Amino acid sequence: MRTYEKFFRMNRLPHIWCPGCGNGIVMKAIVQAIEKAGLDQDKTVIVSGIGCSSRASGYMNFDTLHTAHGRAIPFATGIKLANPELNVIVITGDGDATAIGGNHFIHGARRNIDLTVVLFNNNIYGMTGGQASPLTPHGKKATTAPYGTVDRAFDPCQLAQAAGATFVARSTTFHVPQTVDAIVQGIGNKGFSLIETITQCPIAYGRKNKLGDAANMLKWMSEHAAPLAAYNKLSDEQKAEKFPIGVLYKGAAPEYSAEYAKLIKQAMEGKK
């Protein structure tokens, strides 16, 4: 029995994503993680921005917000501050989170507010025409980079850690159980959690870069992803052909909504 189906708006399915797109895999992993973590459906809010990934909130049977481009994290911050008892999960994409939403991403991590951010990384602006995003790898083609992008890509996991996030993980749509587990751990972290999930876009990204169909792109993930412990043992030359997956960082810092509540209490008591 697929018990997780209660977390979907079944009347909205099937979804509109392209054939072979990995976004449905990540969306399912999120609801499986919610079920595994035992979250109350009525106390869980899903917030998304704009883009292919952000359409997921419309299929999910929770209180959901489909917000402005790049603004999912500030909307989610407002929800968490208004009611810290809620479980707030942010769905965002590589362009939504690290381009127009880049500063919000950095400051959400800096504040260490208790949000679980699942970043669907398909390396491209899929919905709006296949433009290069800040996570498009160097040399890869896009409609805005027909000869290959000259920009270096962000590493969103390193960026989140440097900015102050207290939980950072990476997985792929090939490594589904690991993705579910990473999201569960992110939900359990009382602070800003980032789970980057590498997902295939065979239409806008794969076709442009001759990467084959969805199966071939998943095969590439299986061959190039390495658990962190194994990755750390590789030479620099070997690391250039791989990327680490798993829990990449765990830390501890005061959680923003709790600190804000202390400030309110202090103000109410007239203390300075």
N, C-alpha and C positions, 0 to 999 in steps of 0.2 A: 504493500500500500504506500502510495506516494503522499505521505502525511504533510510534506512541505507545500502541497498545492493550496492549502488554506491561506497561504501567504500571497497568492496570486489573484488578481482580478481576472478570473477565467473568461469572462465575457469580453475581455479586451484582447484575448489571444486568438489566433497566432499573431506574433509580433511582426513589425514591418522591416526588420533588419535584413540586409542582403543575404542571399544564400552563402553559407560558409562562414559568416561573421561569428566571432567568438563572444559577442556581448551577451548572448543568451546563456552561455556557459557561466560567465561571471555573475550574472543576475541570479541564476539558480544557486551558485555557491554562496551568495549573500543570504538567501532565504534559508538554505541548509545550515549556515552558521548561526543565524538567528534562532532557528529551532534547536540546534545543538547547545547554544548558550542559554536556552530557556528564557528568552526575553518575552515579556508580556506584549502581545500584539497591540494592545490599546495604549501602551506606554512607549511605543517605538515610532519614531518619525524618520521618514526617508526624504532627504533633500537632494535635488539635482540641479545642475546648471543648464547649459545648452550644448547640444551635440548628439552624436549617435548614442553614446553611453547614457546620456541624461534622459533619453526616452524611457529608460528602465523604470523610473519611478511611477510612470503611468500604468504599468502592468502589475504593480505591487500593492497588496491589500493592507495598507497601513494609512495613517495620516501622512500625506505626501505633499511636497512642494516642488514644482517645476519652475525654477526661478530664472533670473536674468543671466546672460552670458558671463561666466567667470565669477558670479556672485553667490554660489552655493554655500561657501564657507561662512561669509558674513551673515547670511540668512540663518544658517544653522547655529551660529554663535548667538544670535538673538533668541532663538528658541531655547537653547541650553541655559542662557542667563535668565530667561523668563520662567523656566520650569526645570531646574537642575535634576529633577527626578526622572526626566525623560531620557530614553536611549536615542541618541541622534546619530544617524548614519548618513554620510555624504557620498553621493555617486557623482563622479566627475571624469572628464577625459583629459588627454594629454594637452590639448589646446586650451580647454576650459580652465584647467588648474594652473598651468604653468605659463600661459601667454597673458591673455586679458585678466585672468585671475591670479597671476603670479604673486602680487603683493599680498593678496588675501591669504594665499597658501602659506607664505612666509610668516605672516603675523598670526595666523591661526596656530602654527607650530610654536612660534615665540611665546604666545600666551599660554600654551599647553592646556587649552580648553578641551574638555572631555568629548571629543568628536572622533568617530571612526570613519576615516576617509578612504574610500576604495577608488583608486585611480585606474581607470580602464586605459591602458596604453597601447593604442594600435598604430602609433608612430606617424599619424597623419590626421588632417582635418577631413574626416570621411564624409560628413553630412553636407558640408558647404562647398565641395568641389575638389577635394584632394590636394589642398595646399599643404606646404611643409609646416610642421609645428615645431615648437622648441624641443621636442623629443624625437624628431626625425633624424636618424643617424647620418653622420657626415658622409657625403657622397651619394646618398640615396635620392632618387628622383621624385618630384611632385609636380603638380601643375604650375606652381610658382618657382620650381627649380628643375626645368626640363633637362639640364645638363648635370644635375646633382647638386645638392645643397653644400655650400661652403661653410655653413655654421657648424659649430660643435654643439652636440646635444647636451642638455641638462641631464644629470643623474638625479631624478626627483628624490630618491632615497637618501643620497648624500646631502641634498639640499634640505630635506626635512630634518635630518639629524643635526645639521649645522645650525638650523634655525631654532631648534629647541624641542622638537618632537620627542616623546618619551617611548614610543614604540614604532619601529620601522621594519617592514617586511616586503619581500617581493616573491611573486609566484607567476605562473603562466596558465593559460587555458589548457595546456597539456597536463599539468600537474594539479588536477582538480582536488583531490583530498588534501593536498598541502595548502591550496588556496583557501579551502573551507577552514582548515585549522588555523591559518594565519589570521583570518577575519575573526574567528572565535577569540583568539588571543588579543587581537586589537580591541574587540568589544570589552574584554576583561580589564584592559589597561585604563586606569583612571587618569586620562590625559589625552593629548593629541596623538592619534595613531594613524599611520599611513600604511596602506597595503597597496603597493603597485602590482597590477596584474597585467602581464604582457599578453595581448590578445590579437588574433589575426584579423586583418582586413584584406581579404583576397581581391577585392574589387578596386578600391581607390589606391591602395598601397602595393599589394602583392602583384597585381597586373602591371602596374607602372614599372615595377622593379624586377619583373620576370622571375618572381619567387614561386610560381606555380599556384596550385589550388590550395584550399584550406588544409587538406591532409598534408601536403608538402610543407606548409608553413608550420603546422603542428610538429611535424617531424624535425624541422629545423630547431624548434624550441627544445625538443627532447634531447637533441644532440649538442646544443650549445649552452644550456642551463646547467649549472653545477651547484650542489649544496654548498653552503658557505664554508664549512670545514674543509671540503675537498678543494674548493676554489682557492682557499688561502695557501694550500700546499703547491699550487701551480707556479711555474716560472712566469716572469713578466710576459714573455713571448707567448706562452700558453694562455695566459689570462686575456690577451688581446682577442682571442677567438671564443671566449666564454663570457658568461655573466653569472653572478652569484644569485641564488635564490634561498628562501628560508627567512628566518628572523635575523635581520641584519643588525639590529640595535635595540637594546632595552635600557631605559634610564629611569630616573626618578626626579620629579620636580613638583612644586605646589601646583595644584589644578586651579585654573582661572576662576571658574564659577564659585568654587569653595572660598577662594581668597576674596572674591567680590562680595560674597555673603558676609564675610567677617567685616569688611569695610562698611557695609550697610548697617550691621549691628552696632559697630562702633559709632557711626554717625547718629543712629537712633538713640544711643545712650548719651550723646552729647560729649563724647570724648574726642580729643584731638591728638 
